[in-house]
Amino acid sequence: MAGPAQEKRVFDPVGEDELDRTLRPRTFGDFVGQARVVGNLRIHLDASRGRGEPPDHVLLTGLPGLGKTTLAHLLATESGSALRLTTGPALERPRDLVGILSNLQPGDILFVDEIHRIPAAVEEILYPAMEDFRVDLTIDQGPNARVLNMRLARFALVGATTREGLLSSPLRSRFGLLERLDPYPPGEIAEIVRRAASRLGVSLETEAVDRLASRARGIPRIGIRLLKRVRDLAQVRGAGRVDAALAEEALRMLGVDEAGLEELDRRILGTILRLGGGPVGLKTIAMAVGEEADTIESVYEPFLVREGYLQKSPRGRSATSLARRALRAARGVEPTLF
């Protein structure tokens, strides 16, 4: 009988931060999906490298979890540059951005997540920084005021946003590349889940992979999140291999039904159906389900509309007959909901 030191461990504990770095693609060749976007970025990167210049400013738009941050990491890795990360909400005052810009080295890539949330006063600093690589600082006040022009190292700004419509036109027009990431088809999600499972040391049967991929809503981040929770259940059950039954049980425990609807999805659709099927105003739905209207509109509605469960009009939101059938089929997932 093997001693403790010799026993094979199916699951090794890994911290979440380290785990996420492990699962992140290391090269463009490892990146699954978004072929058009990746192709455009690779061509531009090769061309800028041939000219001996940093890449142009890039704006990446799309739903959360599609790989915008990952692509920023890959741009830095493939160009041999350092990546500096910040977020729009973190840049509260102009001096916050000036401090970051002044410390950039030639060729660095500055990644700003949720760039649409940058305050207007801070955004004004970005315009000359992106175009002329300079910052105009106002020193003193009143008659003693003067403008100090500070030169910046040539850098590339990569902005990411889930709400492209909230970007101002002057900021949007200063990006040389504008790429939109779309939800992934199930086959590509399955490949992402399969690769992640291999790196996590989780053995998945093909049908289990397909179950997870079909419930991921076309979002790699959701697929990997579901995989981690299946891994947890497999570890507790002592299962060395995850089959379809175990994957289905984990999904049921998470409240994810066969249509890929989660708890709040069903509450949104259920609220509309209880009010006659719609149209129902967004604020009414938000109050009924206890969630912010912006979160419902940006996180949940895109999937519900894309899959045909919800219709939007100037008068409000309406649930379709497909939504009614999906809720009826989901009664086994959350029997107390209905």
C-alpha positions as CSV (number, residue, x, y, z in Angstrom):
1,M,0.0,0.0,0.0
2,A,1.4,3.4,-1.0
3,G,2.3,5.8,1.8
4,P,0.8,9.3,1.9
5,A,3.8,10.8,0.0
6,Q,3.3,8.2,-2.8
7,E,-0.5,8.5,-3.2
8,K,-1.6,10.0,-6.5
9,R,-3.6,13.2,-5.9
10,V,-6.3,13.8,-8.5
11,F,-6.8,17.3,-7.3
12,D,-4.1,19.6,-6.2
13,P,-5.1,22.8,-4.3
14,V,-4.2,25.9,-6.3
15,G,-5.0,29.5,-5.3
16,E,-7.6,31.2,-7.5
17,D,-5.2,33.9,-8.7
18,E,-2.6,31.5,-9.6
19,L,-5.2,29.2,-11.1
20,D,-6.5,32.0,-13.4
21,R,-3.0,32.7,-14.6
22,T,-2.5,29.0,-15.3
23,L,-5.7,28.9,-17.4
24,R,-4.9,32.1,-19.4
25,P,-3.6,31.4,-22.9
26,R,0.1,32.2,-23.3
27,T,0.2,33.0,-27.0
28,F,-2.2,34.0,-29.8
29,G,-1.9,30.4,-31.0
30,D,-3.4,29.1,-27.7
31,F,-6.3,31.5,-27.9
32,V,-9.5,29.7,-28.9
33,G,-12.1,31.5,-31.0
34,Q,-12.5,35.1,-32.1
35,A,-10.6,34.3,-35.2
36,R,-11.2,37.6,-37.0
37,V,-10.2,39.7,-34.0
38,V,-7.1,37.6,-33.3
39,G,-6.1,37.7,-36.9
40,N,-6.4,41.5,-37.1
41,L,-4.4,42.0,-33.9
42,R,-1.6,39.6,-35.1
43,I,-1.3,41.3,-38.5
44,H,-1.1,44.8,-36.8
45,L,1.3,43.5,-34.3
46,D,3.6,42.0,-36.9
47,A,3.4,45.2,-39.0
48,S,4.2,47.5,-36.1
49,R,7.0,45.3,-35.0
50,G,8.5,45.4,-38.5
51,R,8.4,49.2,-38.3
52,G,10.0,49.2,-34.9
53,E,6.9,51.0,-33.4
54,P,4.6,50.1,-30.5
55,P,1.2,48.9,-31.6
56,D,-1.6,51.4,-32.2
57,H,-4.3,52.1,-29.5
58,V,-6.8,49.3,-29.4
59,L,-10.4,49.3,-28.2
60,L,-12.0,45.9,-27.3
61,T,-15.7,45.8,-26.8
62,G,-18.1,43.0,-25.8
63,L,-19.8,41.2,-23.0
64,P,-17.9,40.4,-19.8
65,G,-15.9,37.2,-19.9
66,L,-15.2,37.0,-23.6
67,G,-11.4,37.5,-23.3
68,K,-10.7,41.2,-23.5
69,T,-8.2,41.2,-20.7
70,T,-6.6,38.0,-22.0
71,L,-6.1,39.7,-25.4
72,A,-4.4,42.7,-23.7
73,H,-2.0,40.3,-21.9
74,L,-1.3,38.5,-25.2
75,L,-0.6,41.8,-27.0
76,A,2.0,42.7,-24.3
77,T,3.5,39.2,-24.4
78,E,3.7,39.0,-28.2
79,S,5.2,42.4,-28.5
80,G,7.7,41.9,-25.6
81,S,6.2,44.8,-23.7
82,A,5.3,45.4,-20.1
83,L,1.6,45.6,-19.3
84,R,0.3,48.2,-16.9
85,L,-3.3,47.6,-15.7
86,T,-5.9,49.9,-14.3
87,T,-9.7,50.4,-14.5
88,G,-11.9,53.4,-15.4
89,P,-13.4,53.7,-11.9
90,A,-9.9,53.8,-10.3
91,L,-9.0,56.9,-12.2
92,E,-11.0,59.3,-10.1
93,R,-8.9,62.4,-10.6
94,P,-6.6,63.7,-13.4
95,R,-3.6,63.2,-11.2
96,D,-4.4,59.5,-10.9
97,L,-3.9,59.1,-14.7
98,V,-1.0,61.5,-15.0
99,G,0.9,59.5,-12.3
100,I,0.4,56.3,-14.4
101,L,1.3,57.9,-17.7
102,S,4.4,59.6,-16.4
103,N,5.8,56.2,-15.2
104,L,5.3,54.4,-18.6
105,Q,8.4,53.3,-20.4
106,P,8.8,53.3,-24.2
107,G,6.7,50.5,-25.7
108,D,4.6,49.8,-22.6
109,I,1.0,48.8,-23.0
110,L,-1.5,50.5,-20.7
111,F,-4.7,48.4,-20.2
112,V,-7.8,50.3,-19.0
113,D,-10.7,48.0,-18.2
114,E,-14.2,49.5,-18.2
115,I,-12.8,52.5,-19.9
116,H,-16.3,54.0,-20.4
117,R,-16.4,54.7,-16.7
118,I,-13.5,57.2,-16.8
119,P,-14.7,60.6,-15.5
120,A,-14.9,63.4,-18.1
121,A,-12.1,65.5,-16.5
122,V,-9.7,62.5,-16.6
123,E,-10.8,61.7,-20.2
124,E,-9.6,65.1,-21.3
125,I,-6.1,64.1,-20.2
126,L,-6.2,61.1,-22.5
127,Y,-6.7,63.0,-25.7
128,P,-3.2,64.6,-26.1
129,A,-1.7,61.6,-24.4
130,M,-3.0,59.3,-27.1
131,E,-2.4,61.6,-30.0
132,D,0.8,63.4,-29.3
133,F,2.2,61.5,-26.2
134,R,2.1,64.5,-24.0
135,V,0.2,65.8,-21.0
136,D,-0.7,69.5,-20.4
137,L,-0.5,70.3,-16.7
138,T,-1.9,73.6,-15.3
139,I,0.4,75.0,-12.6
140,D,-0.9,77.5,-10.1
141,Q,-4.2,79.5,-10.5
142,G,-5.4,82.9,-11.5
143,P,-2.9,85.4,-13.1
144,N,0.0,83.1,-12.1
145,A,-1.4,80.1,-13.9
146,R,0.7,78.5,-16.6
147,V,0.6,75.4,-18.7
148,L,3.5,72.8,-18.4
149,N,3.9,70.5,-21.3
150,M,5.2,67.1,-20.2
151,R,6.3,64.6,-22.8
152,L,5.4,60.9,-22.4
153,A,7.0,57.8,-23.6
154,R,5.4,56.3,-26.7
155,F,2.9,53.7,-25.4
156,A,-0.1,51.8,-26.6
157,L,-3.5,52.1,-24.9
158,V,-5.7,49.1,-24.8
159,G,-9.2,50.0,-23.6
160,A,-11.9,47.4,-22.8
161,T,-15.6,48.1,-22.4
162,T,-18.8,46.3,-22.0
163,R,-20.8,49.4,-22.8
164,E,-19.4,50.8,-26.1
165,G,-22.4,53.2,-26.4
166,L,-21.3,55.0,-23.3
167,L,-18.0,56.0,-24.8
168,S,-17.7,59.6,-25.9
169,S,-17.1,60.1,-29.7
170,P,-13.8,62.0,-29.2
171,L,-12.3,59.1,-27.1
172,R,-13.6,56.4,-29.4
173,S,-12.2,58.1,-32.5
174,R,-8.7,58.1,-31.1
175,F,-8.4,54.3,-31.2
176,G,-6.7,52.9,-34.3
177,L,-8.2,49.5,-33.9
178,L,-11.8,48.8,-32.8
179,E,-12.6,45.2,-32.3
180,R,-15.8,43.6,-31.0
181,L,-15.8,40.2,-29.4
182,D,-18.9,38.1,-29.9
183,P,-20.2,35.2,-27.8
184,Y,-18.6,31.8,-28.7
185,P,-20.3,28.9,-30.3
186,P,-20.7,25.8,-28.1
187,G,-17.9,23.9,-30.0
188,E,-15.3,26.6,-29.1
189,I,-16.5,26.8,-25.5
190,A,-16.1,23.0,-25.3
191,E,-12.5,23.3,-26.5
192,I,-11.8,26.0,-23.9
193,V,-13.4,23.8,-21.2
194,R,-11.4,20.8,-22.3
195,R,-8.1,22.7,-22.3
196,A,-8.9,24.2,-18.9
197,A,-9.8,20.8,-17.5
198,S,-6.5,19.4,-18.7
199,R,-4.5,22.1,-16.9
200,L,-6.6,21.6,-13.8
201,G,-6.0,17.9,-13.8
202,V,-9.7,17.1,-14.2
203,S,-10.8,14.2,-16.3
204,L,-14.0,14.9,-18.2
205,E,-16.0,12.6,-20.4
206,T,-17.0,14.1,-23.7
207,E,-20.7,14.3,-22.8
208,A,-19.8,16.2,-19.6
209,V,-17.8,18.7,-21.6
210,D,-20.8,19.2,-23.9
211,R,-23.1,19.7,-20.9
212,L,-20.9,22.5,-19.5
213,A,-20.4,24.1,-22.9
214,S,-24.1,24.2,-23.7
215,R,-24.8,26.0,-20.4
216,A,-22.0,28.6,-20.6
217,R,-24.1,31.1,-22.6
218,G,-21.3,31.5,-25.1
219,I,-19.0,33.0,-22.4
220,P,-15.6,31.3,-21.7
221,R,-15.5,32.8,-18.2
222,I,-18.8,31.1,-17.3
223,G,-17.7,27.8,-18.8
224,I,-14.6,27.8,-16.7
225,R,-16.6,28.8,-13.6
226,L,-18.9,25.9,-14.1
227,L,-15.9,23.6,-14.6
228,K,-14.4,24.7,-11.3
229,R,-17.6,23.9,-9.5
230,V,-17.9,20.5,-11.1
231,R,-14.3,20.0,-10.0
232,D,-15.4,20.8,-6.4
233,L,-18.2,18.3,-6.5
234,A,-16.0,15.6,-8.1
235,Q,-13.4,16.2,-5.3
236,V,-16.0,15.9,-2.6
237,R,-17.5,12.7,-4.1
238,G,-14.1,11.2,-4.7
239,A,-14.7,10.8,-8.4
240,G,-11.6,10.5,-10.5
241,R,-13.5,11.1,-13.7
242,V,-16.4,13.5,-14.3
243,D,-19.3,11.9,-16.3
244,A,-22.4,13.5,-17.7
245,A,-24.4,12.6,-14.6
246,L,-22.0,14.2,-12.2
247,A,-21.8,17.3,-14.4
248,E,-25.6,17.5,-14.5
249,E,-25.9,17.2,-10.8
250,A,-23.4,20.1,-10.3
251,L,-25.3,22.3,-12.7
252,R,-28.6,21.5,-11.0
253,M,-27.0,22.5,-7.6
254,L,-25.8,25.7,-9.2
255,G,-29.4,26.4,-10.4
256,V,-28.4,26.3,-14.1
257,D,-31.2,24.6,-16.1
258,E,-31.1,22.8,-19.4
259,A,-31.6,26.0,-21.3
260,G,-28.7,27.6,-19.6
261,L,-30.9,29.9,-17.5
262,E,-29.7,30.9,-14.1
263,E,-31.8,31.9,-11.1
264,L,-32.0,35.6,-11.9
265,D,-32.8,34.9,-15.5
266,R,-35.8,32.9,-14.4
267,R,-36.8,35.6,-11.9
268,I,-36.7,38.2,-14.7
269,L,-38.8,36.2,-17.1
270,G,-41.1,35.0,-14.3
271,T,-41.8,38.6,-13.2
272,I,-42.7,39.6,-16.8
273,L,-45.0,36.6,-17.2
274,R,-46.7,37.3,-13.9
275,L,-47.4,40.8,-15.2
276,G,-49.2,39.5,-18.3
277,G,-46.1,38.8,-20.4
278,G,-45.2,42.4,-21.0
279,P,-44.3,44.9,-22.1
280,V,-42.9,45.7,-18.6
281,G,-40.5,48.6,-17.8
282,L,-36.9,47.9,-16.9
283,K,-37.2,49.7,-13.5
284,T,-40.2,47.7,-12.6
285,I,-38.4,44.4,-13.3
286,A,-35.3,45.7,-11.4
287,M,-37.4,46.4,-8.3
288,A,-39.2,43.1,-8.5
289,V,-36.1,41.0,-8.7
290,G,-33.9,43.1,-6.4
291,E,-31.2,43.9,-8.9
292,E,-29.8,47.1,-10.4
293,A,-31.4,48.0,-13.8
294,D,-27.9,48.6,-15.4
295,T,-26.8,45.0,-14.3
296,I,-30.0,43.5,-15.8
297,E,-29.6,45.4,-19.0
298,S,-25.8,44.8,-19.5
299,V,-25.3,41.3,-18.0
300,Y,-28.6,39.3,-18.3
301,E,-30.6,40.8,-21.1
302,P,-28.1,40.2,-23.9
303,F,-28.3,36.4,-23.4
304,L,-32.1,36.4,-23.0
305,V,-32.6,38.5,-26.1
306,R,-30.1,36.5,-28.2
307,E,-31.7,33.2,-27.3
308,G,-35.2,34.5,-28.0
309,Y,-36.6,34.5,-24.4
310,L,-37.0,38.3,-24.3
311,Q,-38.1,41.0,-26.6
312,K,-37.2,44.7,-26.1
313,S,-39.2,47.7,-27.4
314,P,-39.5,51.3,-26.5
315,R,-42.5,50.3,-24.3
316,G,-40.5,47.8,-22.2
317,R,-39.6,44.1,-22.1
318,S,-41.8,41.2,-23.2
319,A,-41.4,37.5,-22.5
320,T,-41.8,35.1,-25.5
321,S,-43.6,31.7,-25.6
322,L,-40.1,30.2,-25.6
323,A,-39.5,31.7,-22.2
324,R,-42.8,30.3,-20.9
325,R,-41.7,26.8,-22.0
326,A,-38.3,27.2,-20.5
327,L,-39.7,28.2,-17.1
328,R,-42.1,25.3,-17.2
329,A,-39.2,22.9,-18.0
330,A,-37.0,24.4,-15.2
331,R,-39.4,23.5,-12.4
332,G,-37.2,20.6,-11.3
333,V,-34.3,23.0,-10.8
334,E,-36.0,25.5,-8.5
335,P,-39.4,24.1,-7.5
336,T,-40.0,26.9,-4.9
337,L,-39.6,29.6,-7.6
338,F,-43.0,28.9,-9.2
